Amino acid sequence: MNVEVFDSVFDALADTPAEAANLTARADLLLGIRERVKSWNVPQDQAAKRLGLTRPRLNDLLRGKLDKFSLDALVNVATAAGFKLHIQLEDAA
């Protein structure tokens, strides 16, 4: 039996390093936004309005449905949540 080892779950799921990077960035944003929304301690209707989302869309985000959000959409939601975004690049080697 041949066992493969990956640096992250996204490396295992993705077909390319670019796709894995996109999944990682989206997951990081989604988790940060979800924690911010939970910290508000407000009903979902209020949180959705604050973020410019519908309640069902916010529910998708809170349930971690990563496949339903593009990187661009998550950047917009993160900004609405009060985050200031920075992109940090590291050598892959």
PyMOL Python script that loads the backbone (N, CA, C, O; Angstrom):
from pymol import cmd

cmd.read_pdbstr("""\
ATOM      1  N   MET A   1       0.840  -1.172   0.000  1.00  0.00           N
ATOM      2  CA  MET A   1       0.000   0.000   0.000  1.00  0.00           C
ATOM      3  C   MET A   1       0.890   1.243   0.000  1.00  0.00           C
ATOM      4  O   MET A   1       1.842   1.333   0.775  1.00  0.00           O
ATOM      5  N   ASN A   2       0.575   2.188  -0.867  1.00  0.00           N
ATOM      6  CA  ASN A   2       1.335   3.426  -0.978  1.00  0.00           C
ATOM      7  C   ASN A   2       0.560   4.538  -0.280  1.00  0.00           C
ATOM      8  O   ASN A   2      -0.581   4.822  -0.646  1.00  0.00           O
ATOM      9  N   VAL A   3       1.167   5.168   0.720  1.00  0.00           N
ATOM     10  CA  VAL A   3       0.519   6.223   1.489  1.00  0.00           C
ATOM     11  C   VAL A   3       1.088   7.572   1.061  1.00  0.00           C
ATOM     12  O   VAL A   3       2.303   7.772   1.070  1.00  0.00           O
ATOM     13  N   GLU A   4       0.205   8.492   0.688  1.00  0.00           N
ATOM     14  CA  GLU A   4       0.627   9.841   0.330  1.00  0.00           C
ATOM     15  C   GLU A   4       0.462  10.751   1.535  1.00  0.00           C
ATOM     16  O   GLU A   4      -0.493  10.613   2.300  1.00  0.00           O
ATOM     17  N   VAL A   5       1.398  11.684   1.704  1.00  0.00           N
ATOM     18  CA  VAL A   5       1.343  12.655   2.790  1.00  0.00           C
ATOM     19  C   VAL A   5       1.276  14.046   2.166  1.00  0.00           C
ATOM     20  O   VAL A   5       2.038  14.366   1.253  1.00  0.00           O
ATOM     21  N   PHE A   6       0.356  14.865   2.669  1.00  0.00           N
ATOM     22  CA  PHE A   6       0.155  16.216   2.148  1.00  0.00           C
ATOM     23  C   PHE A   6       0.367  17.233   3.258  1.00  0.00           C
ATOM     24  O   PHE A   6       0.178  16.930   4.436  1.00  0.00           O
ATOM     25  N   ASP A   7       0.762  18.449   2.870  1.00  0.00           N
ATOM     26  CA  ASP A   7       0.955  19.521   3.842  1.00  0.00           C
ATOM     27  C   ASP A   7      -0.369  19.997   4.439  1.00  0.00           C
ATOM     28  O   ASP A   7      -0.421  20.404   5.599  1.00  0.00           O
ATOM     29  N   SER A   8      -1.435  19.945   3.646  1.00  0.00           N
ATOM     30  CA  SER A   8      -2.748  20.357   4.137  1.00  0.00           C
ATOM     31  C   SER A   8      -3.824  19.532   3.445  1.00  0.00           C
ATOM     32  O   SER A   8      -3.575  18.882   2.430  1.00  0.00           O
ATOM     33  N   VAL A   9      -4.993  19.572   4.000  1.00  0.00           N
ATOM     34  CA  VAL A   9      -6.119  18.852   3.406  1.00  0.00           C
ATOM     35  C   VAL A   9      -6.433  19.402   2.017  1.00  0.00           C
ATOM     36  O   VAL A   9      -6.879  18.662   1.139  1.00  0.00           O
ATOM     37  N   PHE A  10      -6.201  20.700   1.818  1.00  0.00           N
ATOM     38  CA  PHE A  10      -6.497  21.299   0.522  1.00  0.00           C
ATOM     39  C   PHE A  10      -5.514  20.830  -0.548  1.00  0.00           C
ATOM     40  O   PHE A  10      -5.876  20.739  -1.721  1.00  0.00           O
ATOM     41  N   ASP A  11      -4.283  20.535  -0.158  1.00  0.00           N
ATOM     42  CA  ASP A  11      -3.337  19.965  -1.111  1.00  0.00           C
ATOM     43  C   ASP A  11      -3.811  18.592  -1.568  1.00  0.00           C
ATOM     44  O   ASP A  11      -3.607  18.207  -2.719  1.00  0.00           O
ATOM     45  N   ALA A  12      -4.436  17.868  -0.670  1.00  0.00           N
ATOM     46  CA  ALA A  12      -4.946  16.537  -1.007  1.00  0.00           C
ATOM     47  C   ALA A  12      -6.186  16.625  -1.894  1.00  0.00           C
ATOM     48  O   ALA A  12      -6.379  15.785  -2.773  1.00  0.00           O
ATOM     49  N   LEU A  13      -7.014  17.621  -1.674  1.00  0.00           N
ATOM     50  CA  LEU A  13      -8.271  17.749  -2.419  1.00  0.00           C
ATOM     51  C   LEU A  13      -8.117  18.401  -3.786  1.00  0.00           C
ATOM     52  O   LEU A  13      -8.847  18.075  -4.722  1.00  0.00           O
ATOM     53  N   ALA A  14      -7.170  19.315  -3.899  1.00  0.00           N
ATOM     54  CA  ALA A  14      -7.034  20.111  -5.112  1.00  0.00           C
ATOM     55  C   ALA A  14      -6.216  19.395  -6.178  1.00  0.00           C
ATOM     56  O   ALA A  14      -5.358  18.564  -5.883  1.00  0.00           O
ATOM     57  N   ASP A  15      -6.510  19.743  -7.417  1.00  0.00           N
ATOM     58  CA  ASP A  15      -5.776  19.166  -8.540  1.00  0.00           C
ATOM     59  C   ASP A  15      -4.462  19.903  -8.811  1.00  0.00           C
ATOM     60  O   ASP A  15      -3.520  19.329  -9.359  1.00  0.00           O
ATOM     61  N   THR A  16      -4.410  21.186  -8.420  1.00  0.00           N
ATOM     62  CA  THR A  16      -3.219  22.001  -8.680  1.00  0.00           C
ATOM     63  C   THR A  16      -2.849  22.789  -7.430  1.00  0.00           C
ATOM     64  O   THR A  16      -3.690  22.993  -6.555  1.00  0.00           O
ATOM     65  N   PRO A  17      -1.595  23.236  -7.338  1.00  0.00           N
ATOM     66  CA  PRO A  17      -1.200  24.090  -6.212  1.00  0.00           C
ATOM     67  C   PRO A  17      -1.998  25.402  -6.171  1.00  0.00           C
ATOM     68  O   PRO A  17      -2.286  25.917  -5.090  1.00  0.00           O
ATOM     69  N   ALA A  18      -2.350  25.938  -7.334  1.00  0.00           N
ATOM     70  CA  ALA A  18      -3.133  27.179  -7.377  1.00  0.00           C
ATOM     71  C   ALA A  18      -4.520  26.970  -6.773  1.00  0.00           C
ATOM     72  O   ALA A  18      -5.019  27.809  -6.023  1.00  0.00           O
ATOM     73  N   GLU A  19      -5.124  25.850  -7.111  1.00  0.00           N
ATOM     74  CA  GLU A  19      -6.449  25.540  -6.560  1.00  0.00           C
ATOM     75  C   GLU A  19      -6.363  25.339  -5.042  1.00  0.00           C
ATOM     76  O   GLU A  19      -7.254  25.774  -4.312  1.00  0.00           O
ATOM     77  N   ALA A  20      -5.317  24.695  -4.572  1.00  0.00           N
ATOM     78  CA  ALA A  20      -5.123  24.497  -3.131  1.00  0.00           C
ATOM     79  C   ALA A  20      -4.939  25.840  -2.427  1.00  0.00           C
ATOM     80  O   ALA A  20      -5.465  26.045  -1.333  1.00  0.00           O
ATOM     81  N   ALA A  21      -4.201  26.748  -3.047  1.00  0.00           N
ATOM     82  CA  ALA A  21      -3.995  28.077  -2.464  1.00  0.00           C
ATOM     83  C   ALA A  21      -5.308  28.839  -2.377  1.00  0.00           C
ATOM     84  O   ALA A  21      -5.573  29.522  -1.388  1.00  0.00           O
ATOM     85  N   ASN A  22      -6.131  28.721  -3.419  1.00  0.00           N
ATOM     86  CA  ASN A  22      -7.434  29.386  -3.421  1.00  0.00           C
ATOM     87  C   ASN A  22      -8.327  28.826  -2.312  1.00  0.00           C
ATOM     88  O   ASN A  22      -8.978  29.584  -1.593  1.00  0.00           O
ATOM     89  N   LEU A  23      -8.355  27.526  -2.178  1.00  0.00           N
ATOM     90  CA  LEU A  23      -9.155  26.895  -1.124  1.00  0.00           C
ATOM     91  C   LEU A  23      -8.679  27.316   0.266  1.00  0.00           C
ATOM     92  O   LEU A  23      -9.491  27.576   1.154  1.00  0.00           O
ATOM     93  N   THR A  24      -7.372  27.379   0.447  1.00  0.00           N
ATOM     94  CA  THR A  24      -6.810  27.779   1.742  1.00  0.00           C
ATOM     95  C   THR A  24      -7.191  29.215   2.075  1.00  0.00           C
ATOM     96  O   THR A  24      -7.608  29.499   3.198  1.00  0.00           O
ATOM     97  N   ALA A  25      -7.054  30.120   1.116  1.00  0.00           N
ATOM     98  CA  ALA A  25      -7.399  31.523   1.339  1.00  0.00           C
ATOM     99  C   ALA A  25      -8.887  31.673   1.660  1.00  0.00           C
ATOM    100  O   ALA A  25      -9.264  32.419   2.564  1.00  0.00           O
ATOM    101  N   ARG A  26      -9.725  30.957   0.910  1.00  0.00           N
ATOM    102  CA  ARG A  26     -11.165  31.040   1.159  1.00  0.00           C
ATOM    103  C   ARG A  26     -11.517  30.495   2.534  1.00  0.00           C
ATOM    104  O   ARG A  26     -12.344  31.074   3.237  1.00  0.00           O
ATOM    105  N   ALA A  27     -10.901  29.394   2.921  1.00  0.00           N
ATOM    106  CA  ALA A  27     -11.171  28.808   4.239  1.00  0.00           C
ATOM    107  C   ALA A  27     -10.739  29.749   5.357  1.00  0.00           C
ATOM    108  O   ALA A  27     -11.458  29.916   6.341  1.00  0.00           O
ATOM    109  N   ASP A  28      -9.565  30.365   5.210  1.00  0.00           N
ATOM    110  CA  ASP A  28      -9.088  31.303   6.230  1.00  0.00           C
ATOM    111  C   ASP A  28     -10.043  32.483   6.375  1.00  0.00           C
ATOM    112  O   ASP A  28     -10.371  32.888   7.490  1.00  0.00           O
ATOM    113  N   LEU A  29     -10.488  33.033   5.250  1.00  0.00           N
ATOM    114  CA  LEU A  29     -11.437  34.144   5.301  1.00  0.00           C
ATOM    115  C   LEU A  29     -12.764  33.728   5.925  1.00  0.00           C
ATOM    116  O   LEU A  29     -13.303  34.424   6.786  1.00  0.00           O
ATOM    117  N   LEU A  30     -13.278  32.595   5.484  1.00  0.00           N
ATOM    118  CA  LEU A  30     -14.557  32.121   6.002  1.00  0.00           C
ATOM    119  C   LEU A  30     -14.499  31.930   7.518  1.00  0.00           C
ATOM    120  O   LEU A  30     -15.419  32.335   8.229  1.00  0.00           O
ATOM    121  N   LEU A  31     -13.438  31.325   8.008  1.00  0.00           N
ATOM    122  CA  LEU A  31     -13.313  31.101   9.453  1.00  0.00           C
ATOM    123  C   LEU A  31     -13.228  32.414  10.222  1.00  0.00           C
ATOM    124  O   LEU A  31     -13.854  32.566  11.270  1.00  0.00           O
ATOM    125  N   GLY A  32     -12.456  33.358   9.702  1.00  0.00           N
ATOM    126  CA  GLY A  32     -12.344  34.652  10.364  1.00  0.00           C
ATOM    127  C   GLY A  32     -13.669  35.403  10.404  1.00  0.00           C
ATOM    128  O   GLY A  32     -14.037  35.981  11.426  1.00  0.00           O
ATOM    129  N   ILE A  33     -14.375  35.387   9.287  1.00  0.00           N
ATOM    130  CA  ILE A  33     -15.683  36.055   9.220  1.00  0.00           C
ATOM    131  C   ILE A  33     -16.653  35.384  10.172  1.00  0.00           C
ATOM    132  O   ILE A  33     -17.382  36.062  10.895  1.00  0.00           O
ATOM    133  N   ARG A  34     -16.671  34.074  10.180  1.00  0.00           N
ATOM    134  CA  ARG A  34     -17.586  33.339  11.059  1.00  0.00           C
ATOM    135  C   ARG A  34     -17.333  33.688  12.520  1.00  0.00           C
ATOM    136  O   ARG A  34     -18.282  33.899  13.276  1.00  0.00           O
ATOM    137  N   GLU A  35     -16.085  33.752  12.924  1.00  0.00           N
ATOM    138  CA  GLU A  35     -15.772  34.115  14.311  1.00  0.00           C
ATOM    139  C   GLU A  35     -16.186  35.548  14.623  1.00  0.00           C
ATOM    140  O   GLU A  35     -16.660  35.831  15.724  1.00  0.00           O
ATOM    141  N   ARG A  36     -16.012  36.448  13.671  1.00  0.00           N
ATOM    142  CA  ARG A  36     -16.411  37.850  13.870  1.00  0.00           C
ATOM    143  C   ARG A  36     -17.917  37.948  14.058  1.00  0.00           C
ATOM    144  O   ARG A  36     -18.392  38.644  14.956  1.00  0.00           O
ATOM    145  N   VAL A  37     -18.669  37.247  13.208  1.00  0.00           N
ATOM    146  CA  VAL A  37     -20.132  37.277  13.306  1.00  0.00           C
ATOM    147  C   VAL A  37     -20.593  36.719  14.646  1.00  0.00           C
ATOM    148  O   VAL A  37     -21.485  37.283  15.280  1.00  0.00           O
ATOM    149  N   LYS A  38     -19.993  35.616  15.079  1.00  0.00           N
ATOM    150  CA  LYS A  38     -20.353  35.040  16.379  1.00  0.00           C
ATOM    151  C   LYS A  38     -20.060  36.012  17.518  1.00  0.00           C
ATOM    152  O   LYS A  38     -20.802  36.053  18.500  1.00  0.00           O
ATOM    153  N   SER A  39     -18.996  36.787  17.398  1.00  0.00           N
ATOM    154  CA  SER A  39     -18.626  37.733  18.461  1.00  0.00           C
ATOM    155  C   SER A  39     -19.618  38.891  18.584  1.00  0.00           C
ATOM    156  O   SER A  39     -19.707  39.526  19.635  1.00  0.00           O
ATOM    157  N   TRP A  40     -20.359  39.164  17.516  1.00  0.00           N
ATOM    158  CA  TRP A  40     -21.357  40.221  17.569  1.00  0.00           C
ATOM    159  C   TRP A  40     -22.524  39.853  18.474  1.00  0.00           C
ATOM    160  O   TRP A  40     -23.172  40.728  19.048  1.00  0.00           O
ATOM    161  N   ASN A  41     -22.787  38.575  18.598  1.00  0.00           N
ATOM    162  CA  ASN A  41     -23.878  38.101  19.456  1.00  0.00           C
ATOM    163  C   ASN A  41     -25.211  38.785  19.119  1.00  0.00           C
ATOM    164  O   ASN A  41     -25.919  39.274  20.000  1.00  0.00           O
ATOM    165  N   VAL A  42     -25.524  38.804  17.830  1.00  0.00           N
ATOM    166  CA  VAL A  42     -26.779  39.389  17.349  1.00  0.00           C
ATOM    167  C   VAL A  42     -27.528  38.324  16.558  1.00  0.00           C
ATOM    168  O   VAL A  42     -26.926  37.337  16.135  1.00  0.00           O
ATOM    169  N   PRO A  43     -28.824  38.505  16.351  1.00  0.00           N
ATOM    170  CA  PRO A  43     -29.575  37.558  15.518  1.00  0.00           C
ATOM    171  C   PRO A  43     -29.032  37.531  14.088  1.00  0.00           C
ATOM    172  O   PRO A  43     -28.445  38.503  13.612  1.00  0.00           O
ATOM    173  N   GLN A  44     -29.238  36.405  13.420  1.00  0.00           N
ATOM    174  CA  GLN A  44     -28.727  36.248  12.058  1.00  0.00           C
ATOM    175  C   GLN A  44     -29.259  37.312  11.109  1.00  0.00           C
ATOM    176  O   GLN A  44     -28.545  37.740  10.202  1.00  0.00           O
ATOM    177  N   ASP A  45     -30.493  37.743  11.302  1.00  0.00           N
ATOM    178  CA  ASP A  45     -31.046  38.785  10.432  1.00  0.00           C
ATOM    179  C   ASP A  45     -30.206  40.055  10.506  1.00  0.00           C
ATOM    180  O   ASP A  45     -29.903  40.667   9.482  1.00  0.00           O
ATOM    181  N   GLN A  46     -29.831  40.447  11.724  1.00  0.00           N
ATOM    182  CA  GLN A  46     -29.021  41.660  11.902  1.00  0.00           C
ATOM    183  C   GLN A  46     -27.625  41.475  11.335  1.00  0.00           C
ATOM    184  O   GLN A  46     -27.099  42.369  10.673  1.00  0.00           O
ATOM    185  N   ALA A  47     -27.021  40.326  11.589  1.00  0.00           N
ATOM    186  CA  ALA A  47     -25.677  40.056  11.071  1.00  0.00           C
ATOM    187  C   ALA A  47     -25.682  40.048   9.547  1.00  0.00           C
ATOM    188  O   ALA A  47     -24.782  40.610   8.922  1.00  0.00           O
ATOM    189  N   ALA A  48     -26.679  39.422   8.951  1.00  0.00           N
ATOM    190  CA  ALA A  48     -26.779  39.365   7.492  1.00  0.00           C
ATOM    191  C   ALA A  48     -26.905  40.771   6.913  1.00  0.00           C
ATOM    192  O   ALA A  48     -26.264  41.094   5.913  1.00  0.00           O
ATOM    193  N   LYS A  49     -27.718  41.592   7.531  1.00  0.00           N
ATOM    194  CA  LYS A  49     -27.900  42.966   7.056  1.00  0.00           C
ATOM    195  C   LYS A  49     -26.587  43.743   7.151  1.00  0.00           C
ATOM    196  O   LYS A  49     -26.237  44.488   6.236  1.00  0.00           O
ATOM    197  N   ARG A  50     -25.871  43.570   8.246  1.00  0.00           N
ATOM    198  CA  ARG A  50     -24.599  44.255   8.445  1.00  0.00           C
ATOM    199  C   ARG A  50     -23.589  43.860   7.360  1.00  0.00           C
ATOM    200  O   ARG A  50     -22.774  44.678   6.933  1.00  0.00           O
ATOM    201  N   LEU A  51     -23.652  42.613   6.925  1.00  0.00           N
ATOM    202  CA  LEU A  51     -22.704  42.109   5.933  1.00  0.00           C
ATOM    203  C   LEU A  51     -23.188  42.274   4.494  1.00  0.00           C
ATOM    204  O   LEU A  51     -22.441  42.006   3.553  1.00  0.00           O
ATOM    205  N   GLY A  52     -24.423  42.710   4.323  1.00  0.00           N
ATOM    206  CA  GLY A  52     -24.975  42.856   2.980  1.00  0.00           C
ATOM    207  C   GLY A  52     -25.330  41.529   2.348  1.00  0.00           C
ATOM    208  O   GLY A  52     -25.266  41.377   1.128  1.00  0.00           O
ATOM    209  N   LEU A  53     -25.709  40.561   3.183  1.00  0.00           N
ATOM    210  CA  LEU A  53     -26.071  39.225   2.722  1.00  0.00           C
ATOM    211  C   LEU A  53     -27.525  38.930   3.052  1.00  0.00           C
ATOM    212  O   LEU A  53     -28.126  39.585   3.903  1.00  0.00           O
ATOM    213  N   THR A  54     -28.081  37.942   2.374  1.00  0.00           N
ATOM    214  CA  THR A  54     -29.376  37.434   2.792  1.00  0.00           C
ATOM    215  C   THR A  54     -29.143  36.490   3.972  1.00  0.00           C
ATOM    216  O   THR A  54     -28.024  36.026   4.189  1.00  0.00           O
ATOM    217  N   ARG A  55     -30.181  36.216   4.717  1.00  0.00           N
ATOM    218  CA  ARG A  55     -30.038  35.301   5.845  1.00  0.00           C
ATOM    219  C   ARG A  55     -29.632  33.894   5.397  1.00  0.00           C
ATOM    220  O   ARG A  55     -28.776  33.283   6.037  1.00  0.00           O
ATOM    221  N   PRO A  56     -30.222  33.360   4.312  1.00  0.00           N
ATOM    222  CA  PRO A  56     -29.764  32.036   3.854  1.00  0.00           C
ATOM    223  C   PRO A  56     -28.283  32.026   3.450  1.00  0.00           C
ATOM    224  O   PRO A  56     -27.572  31.050   3.691  1.00  0.00           O
ATOM    225  N   ARG A  57     -27.834  33.113   2.840  1.00  0.00           N
ATOM    226  CA  ARG A  57     -26.419  33.206   2.437  1.00  0.00           C
ATOM    227  C   ARG A  57     -25.519  33.253   3.675  1.00  0.00           C
ATOM    228  O   ARG A  57     -24.468  32.612   3.704  1.00  0.00           O
ATOM    229  N   LEU A  58     -25.926  34.003   4.689  1.00  0.00           N
ATOM    230  CA  LEU A  58     -25.170  34.042   5.941  1.00  0.00           C
ATOM    231  C   LEU A  58     -25.154  32.662   6.579  1.00  0.00           C
ATOM    232  O   LEU A  58     -24.130  32.238   7.114  1.00  0.00           O
ATOM    233  N   ASN A  59     -26.265  31.966   6.528  1.00  0.00           N
ATOM    234  CA  ASN A  59     -26.336  30.623   7.093  1.00  0.00           C
ATOM    235  C   ASN A  59     -25.347  29.688   6.387  1.00  0.00           C
ATOM    236  O   ASN A  59     -24.709  28.862   7.039  1.00  0.00           O
ATOM    237  N   ASP A  60     -25.218  29.812   5.077  1.00  0.00           N
ATOM    238  CA  ASP A  60     -24.223  29.024   4.343  1.00  0.00           C
ATOM    239  C   ASP A  60     -22.817  29.328   4.860  1.00  0.00           C
ATOM    240  O   ASP A  60     -22.008  28.420   5.049  1.00  0.00           O
ATOM    241  N   LEU A  61     -22.540  30.591   5.084  1.00  0.00           N
ATOM    242  CA  LEU A  61     -21.229  30.989   5.580  1.00  0.00           C
ATOM    243  C   LEU A  61     -20.982  30.422   6.978  1.00  0.00           C
ATOM    244  O   LEU A  61     -19.914  29.875   7.252  1.00  0.00           O
ATOM    245  N   LEU A  62     -21.970  30.554   7.857  1.00  0.00           N
ATOM    246  CA  LEU A  62     -21.818  30.088   9.239  1.00  0.00           C
ATOM    247  C   LEU A  62     -21.685  28.569   9.312  1.00  0.00           C
ATOM    248  O   LEU A  62     -21.081  28.046  10.248  1.00  0.00           O
ATOM    249  N   ARG A  63     -22.236  27.866   8.345  1.00  0.00           N
ATOM    250  CA  ARG A  63     -22.124  26.405   8.306  1.00  0.00           C
ATOM    251  C   ARG A  63     -20.860  25.942   7.585  1.00  0.00           C
ATOM    252  O   ARG A  63     -20.624  24.743   7.442  1.00  0.00           O
ATOM    253  N   GLY A  64     -20.052  26.900   7.134  1.00  0.00           N
ATOM    254  CA  GLY A  64     -18.774  26.548   6.522  1.00  0.00           C
ATOM    255  C   GLY A  64     -18.872  25.997   5.113  1.00  0.00           C
ATOM    256  O   GLY A  64     -18.012  25.220   4.696  1.00  0.00           O
ATOM    257  N   LYS A  65     -19.889  26.376   4.379  1.00  0.00           N
ATOM    258  CA  LYS A  65     -20.074  25.870   3.014  1.00  0.00           C
ATOM    259  C   LYS A  65     -19.152  26.623   2.047  1.00  0.00           C
ATOM    260  O   LYS A  65     -19.576  27.500   1.294  1.00  0.00           O
ATOM    261  N   LEU A  66     -17.902  26.246   2.104  1.00  0.00           N
ATOM    262  CA  LEU A  66     -16.837  26.907   1.353  1.00  0.00           C
ATOM    263  C   LEU A  66     -17.095  26.923  -0.143  1.00  0.00           C
ATOM    264  O   LEU A  66     -16.753  27.892  -0.821  1.00  0.00           O
ATOM    265  N   ASP A  67     -17.689  25.868  -0.662  1.00  0.00           N
ATOM    266  CA  ASP A  67     -17.929  25.766  -2.103  1.00  0.00           C
ATOM    267  C   ASP A  67     -18.920  26.798  -2.618  1.00  0.00           C
ATOM    268  O   ASP A  67     -19.014  27.003  -3.828  1.00  0.00           O
ATOM    269  N   LYS A  68     -19.653  27.444  -1.741  1.00  0.00           N
ATOM    270  CA  LYS A  68     -20.668  28.414  -2.159  1.00  0.00           C
ATOM    271  C   LYS A  68     -20.129  29.844  -2.235  1.00  0.00           C
ATOM    272  O   LYS A  68     -20.865  30.762  -2.596  1.00  0.00           O
ATOM    273  N   PHE A  69     -18.831  30.041  -1.893  1.00  0.00           N
ATOM    274  CA  PHE A  69     -18.267  31.384  -1.846  1.00  0.00           C
ATOM    275  C   PHE A  69     -16.974  31.478  -2.647  1.00  0.00           C
ATOM    276  O   PHE A  69     -16.058  30.674  -2.473  1.00  0.00           O
ATOM    277  N   SER A  70     -16.917  32.464  -3.520  1.00  0.00           N
ATOM    278  CA  SER A  70     -15.675  32.726  -4.249  1.00  0.00           C
ATOM    279  C   SER A  70     -14.743  33.531  -3.339  1.00  0.00           C
ATOM    280  O   SER A  70     -15.166  34.095  -2.330  1.00  0.00           O
ATOM    281  N   LEU A  71     -13.495  33.566  -3.713  1.00  0.00           N
ATOM    282  CA  LEU A  71     -12.529  34.367  -2.968  1.00  0.00           C
ATOM    283  C   LEU A  71     -12.936  35.834  -2.986  1.00  0.00           C
ATOM    284  O   LEU A  71     -12.855  36.524  -1.970  1.00  0.00           O
ATOM    285  N   ASP A  72     -13.372  36.298  -4.140  1.00  0.00           N
ATOM    286  CA  ASP A  72     -13.811  37.688  -4.288  1.00  0.00           C
ATOM    287  C   ASP A  72     -14.989  38.001  -3.360  1.00  0.00           C
ATOM    288  O   ASP A  72     -14.997  39.040  -2.699  1.00  0.00           O
ATOM    289  N   ALA A  73     -15.965  37.124  -3.309  1.00  0.00           N
ATOM    290  CA  ALA A  73     -17.128  37.340  -2.441  1.00  0.00           C
ATOM    291  C   ALA A  73     -16.716  37.379  -0.973  1.00  0.00           C
ATOM    292  O   ALA A  73     -17.221  38.202  -0.210  1.00  0.00           O
ATOM    293  N   LEU A  74     -15.809  36.504  -0.578  1.00  0.00           N
ATOM    294  CA  LEU A  74     -15.372  36.479   0.821  1.00  0.00           C
ATOM    295  C   LEU A  74     -14.567  37.712   1.183  1.00  0.00           C
ATOM    296  O   LEU A  74     -14.638  38.178   2.321  1.00  0.00           O
ATOM    297  N   VAL A  75     -13.800  38.254   0.239  1.00  0.00           N
ATOM    298  CA  VAL A  75     -13.086  39.512   0.492  1.00  0.00           C
ATOM    299  C   VAL A  75     -14.091  40.627   0.754  1.00  0.00           C
ATOM    300  O   VAL A  75     -13.903  41.429   1.669  1.00  0.00           O
ATOM    301  N   ASN A  76     -15.150  40.682  -0.036  1.00  0.00           N
ATOM    302  CA  ASN A  76     -16.175  41.709   0.165  1.00  0.00           C
ATOM    303  C   ASN A  76     -16.873  41.551   1.513  1.00  0.00           C
ATOM    304  O   ASN A  76     -17.114  42.544   2.200  1.00  0.00           O
ATOM    305  N   VAL A  77     -17.195  40.336   1.896  1.00  0.00           N
ATOM    306  CA  VAL A  77     -17.865  40.092   3.169  1.00  0.00           C
ATOM    307  C   VAL A  77     -16.918  40.418   4.333  1.00  0.00           C
ATOM    308  O   VAL A  77     -17.340  40.998   5.334  1.00  0.00           O
ATOM    309  N   ALA A  78     -15.659  40.052   4.203  1.00  0.00           N
ATOM    310  CA  ALA A  78     -14.686  40.347   5.260  1.00  0.00           C
ATOM    311  C   ALA A  78     -14.554  41.850   5.477  1.00  0.00           C
ATOM    312  O   ALA A  78     -14.456  42.312   6.613  1.00  0.00           O
ATOM    313  N   THR A  79     -14.552  42.602   4.398  1.00  0.00           N
ATOM    314  CA  THR A  79     -14.489  44.060   4.505  1.00  0.00           C
ATOM    315  C   THR A  79     -15.732  44.601   5.207  1.00  0.00           C
ATOM    316  O   THR A  79     -15.633  45.478   6.065  1.00  0.00           O
ATOM    317  N   ALA A  80     -16.889  44.082   4.845  1.00  0.00           N
ATOM    318  CA  ALA A  80     -18.135  44.497   5.499  1.00  0.00           C
ATOM    319  C   ALA A  80     -18.144  44.112   6.978  1.00  0.00           C
ATOM    320  O   ALA A  80     -18.807  44.764   7.785  1.00  0.00           O
ATOM    321  N   ALA A  81     -17.415  43.065   7.334  1.00  0.00           N
ATOM    322  CA  ALA A  81     -17.336  42.619   8.726  1.00  0.00           C
ATOM    323  C   ALA A  81     -16.353  43.456   9.531  1.00  0.00           C
ATOM    324  O   ALA A  81     -16.216  43.268  10.740  1.00  0.00           O
ATOM    325  N   GLY A  82     -15.670  44.378   8.862  1.00  0.00           N
ATOM    326  CA  GLY A  82     -14.754  45.269   9.569  1.00  0.00           C
ATOM    327  C   GLY A  82     -13.300  44.841   9.544  1.00  0.00           C
ATOM    328  O   GLY A  82     -12.485  45.360  10.307  1.00  0.00           O
ATOM    329  N   PHE A  83     -12.972  43.910   8.682  1.00  0.00           N
ATOM    330  CA  PHE A  83     -11.581  43.482   8.562  1.00  0.00           C
ATOM    331  C   PHE A  83     -10.847  44.351   7.549  1.00  0.00           C
ATOM    332  O   PHE A  83     -11.432  44.810   6.568  1.00  0.00           O
ATOM    333  N   LYS A  84      -9.577  44.568   7.795  1.00  0.00           N
ATOM    334  CA  LYS A  84      -8.672  45.181   6.836  1.00  0.00           C
ATOM    335  C   LYS A  84      -7.787  44.044   6.337  1.00  0.00           C
ATOM    336  O   LYS A  84      -7.087  43.411   7.128  1.00  0.00           O
ATOM    337  N   LEU A  85      -7.813  43.784   5.050  1.00  0.00           N
ATOM    338  CA  LEU A  85      -7.124  42.620   4.491  1.00  0.00           C
ATOM    339  C   LEU A  85      -5.724  42.969   3.996  1.00  0.00           C
ATOM    340  O   LEU A  85      -5.475  44.038   3.438  1.00  0.00           O
ATOM    341  N   HIS A  86      -4.826  42.017   4.227  1.00  0.00           N
ATOM    342  CA  HIS A  86      -3.451  42.089   3.706  1.00  0.00           C
ATOM    343  C   HIS A  86      -3.137  40.720   3.130  1.00  0.00           C
ATOM    344  O   HIS A  86      -3.529  39.692   3.683  1.00  0.00           O
ATOM    345  N   ILE A  87      -2.430  40.721   2.017  1.00  0.00           N
ATOM    346  CA  ILE A  87      -2.002  39.455   1.434  1.00  0.00           C
ATOM    347  C   ILE A  87      -0.514  39.300   1.724  1.00  0.00           C
ATOM    348  O   ILE A  87       0.289  40.196   1.460  1.00  0.00           O
ATOM    349  N   GLN A  88      -0.176  38.157   2.265  1.00  0.00           N
ATOM    350  CA  GLN A  88       1.216  37.868   2.594  1.00  0.00           C
ATOM    351  C   GLN A  88       1.703  36.737   1.715  1.00  0.00           C
ATOM    352  O   GLN A  88       1.088  35.671   1.672  1.00  0.00           O
ATOM    353  N   LEU A  89       2.789  36.957   1.023  1.00  0.00           N
ATOM    354  CA  LEU A  89       3.344  35.948   0.130  1.00  0.00           C
ATOM    355  C   LEU A  89       4.590  35.347   0.766  1.00  0.00           C
ATOM    356  O   LEU A  89       5.393  36.049   1.380  1.00  0.00           O
ATOM    357  N   GLU A  90       4.737  34.030   0.608  1.00  0.00           N
ATOM    358  CA  GLU A  90       5.907  33.323   1.111  1.00  0.00           C
ATOM    359  C   GLU A  90       6.461  32.462  -0.004  1.00  0.00           C
ATOM    360  O   GLU A  90       5.712  31.982  -0.855  1.00  0.00           O
ATOM    361  N   ASP A  91       7.760  32.265  -0.005  1.00  0.00           N
ATOM    362  CA  ASP A  91       8.352  31.338  -0.972  1.00  0.00           C
ATOM    363  C   ASP A  91       7.838  29.941  -0.707  1.00  0.00           C
ATOM    364  O   ASP A  91       7.743  29.521   0.446  1.00  0.00           O
ATOM    365  N   ALA A  92       7.510  29.222  -1.751  1.00  0.00           N
ATOM    366  CA  ALA A  92       6.989  27.869  -1.608  1.00  0.00           C
ATOM    367  C   ALA A  92       8.075  26.878  -1.222  1.00  0.00           C
ATOM    368  O   ALA A  92       7.775  25.803  -0.703  1.00  0.00           O
ATOM    369  N   ALA A  93       9.303  27.217  -1.461  1.00  0.00           N
ATOM    370  CA  ALA A  93      10.410  26.279  -1.177  1.00  0.00           C
ATOM    371  C   ALA A  93      10.713  26.126   0.284  1.00  0.00           C
ATOM    372  O   ALA A  93      11.614  25.373   0.652  1.00  0.00           O
TER     373      ALA A  93
END
""", "prot")
cmd.dss("prot")
cmd.show_as("cartoon", "prot")
cmd.util.cbc("prot")
cmd.orient("prot")
